[in-house]
Amino acid sequence: MVAAASELNAEYDVVIVGAGVAGLNLAVHLPEACRVLVVCKGGLKESDSFLAQGGICVQRDKGDFRSYFEDTMRAGHFENDPATVKCMIEHSRETIDELISFGVRFAREENGALAYTREGAHSRPRIVFHEDCTGKEITSHLLAAALSLSNVTLCPHTTMLDLLCNRENTTCLGVVLKENRTGKIFTVRAGNTALATGGVGGLFRHSTNFRILTGDGLAVALRHGVKVDHADYIQFHPTTLYTKGRGRRFLISESLRGEGAHLINAKGQRFVDELLPRDVVTEAIYREMEKEGSDFVRIDLRTAGDENTLLSHFPTIVQRCKEEGFDVFKEPVPVVPAQHYFMGGVRSDLFGRTTMPHLYAVGETCCNGVHGRNRLASNSLLESVIFAKRAAEDITRGERAQGEAYFDAELYANPRRLAKNDKQNVLKEMKRDDG
């Protein structure tokens, strides 16, 4: 059910901060006897999970393991944790099957088999998808599943200000929340707490992320000495629709390049292999822009298929380009790189456990080593779903947090100042070279 902040209880078995694919999948995999609260800063559909276009990876067959593993490691510059990558790949097929059981409608071939597409840095097609809005398809079904559970309460428009800990700052005992509408500050005690607050795009001028994603999970971790890894590992997506206005950039899916769309300069010439890893393609685009003295390059969708193919596979992109005045069937579209994904984050293990007892981190908020320095396309949804479920399993097996919570109301007398300090701390950490 959905509840306002004023209707919440003072204590839950589990509090999850974030209602994207990771937070929701964690919630739906907790036992029915577990009282669960999911809070989110914006509306229930204001998560980057709803924006994911391309698809979700899966190991196609047993013979695909090695190449999938190598593709992921190579894209991450071999800074990935091999054990985490192995865990993700080995659980990928059962994860896709479970999503289908939730009602997710992946594209199919004429014979009913799953259809696969390919994206940059993949050695073969292994990505399942739903048109060009796979994230929305998956997240909306997980949201519906969470809303149907009597033990799960969802509370939108509620901001996490802090973790609630004991005086010694050694155990997480819940969260400090603020109701956005009234500004009321209150605490919620929890047996276990999970951070699923998404990324850091709201800190950047140009990003594909929602503006409300400002690294809140990272901020509270830094405040309490919870370990954070690789905060400087930030991925830029090579192709977002170029417009002169500010705000969230519209992503031109990598699947288009996987299907054959060409990146071209002002002379109509290709200047890069479009299927190289994202960081390599981004650097090539910036070099071409500098050479030309331009603010963008162009992508030609016509080489990815005929009109019927583009309309059936990429209807959202075609429509958005049309709204911005571009006819993709007659002309190339201007694109520019923008901040897209955060590979660093709160350190977590194979079960989402952080360095503070009873505090978990899942999804883009965490850094479990699966992505390395650069994320392989369409691994994000898969990673979020798999390790959120594993966190739920660990919480179910474990114990509740014990101890007396320490709360100093004076610390939150000026939430704006607190937010400003958090932003400065996060940006400072993101600039730090941690090796």
Secondary structure by P-SEA (a helix, b strand, c coil): cccccccccccccbbbccccaaaaaaaaacccccbbbbbbcccccccccccccccccccccccaaaaaaaaaaaaacccccaaaaaaaaaaaaaaaaaaaaacccccccccccbbbbbcccccccccccccccaaaaaaaaaaaaaaacccbbbbccbbbcbbbbccccccccbbbbbcccccccbbbbbcbbbbcccccccccccccccccccaaaaaaaaaaccccccccbbbbcccccccccccbbbbccccccccbbbbbcccccccccccccaaaaaaaaaaaaaaaccccccccccccccaaaaaaccaaaaaaaaaaccccccbbbbbbbcccccccccccccccccccccbbbcccccccccccccccccaaaaaaaaaaaaaaaaaaaccccbbbbbbcccccccaaaaaaaaaaaaaaaaacccc
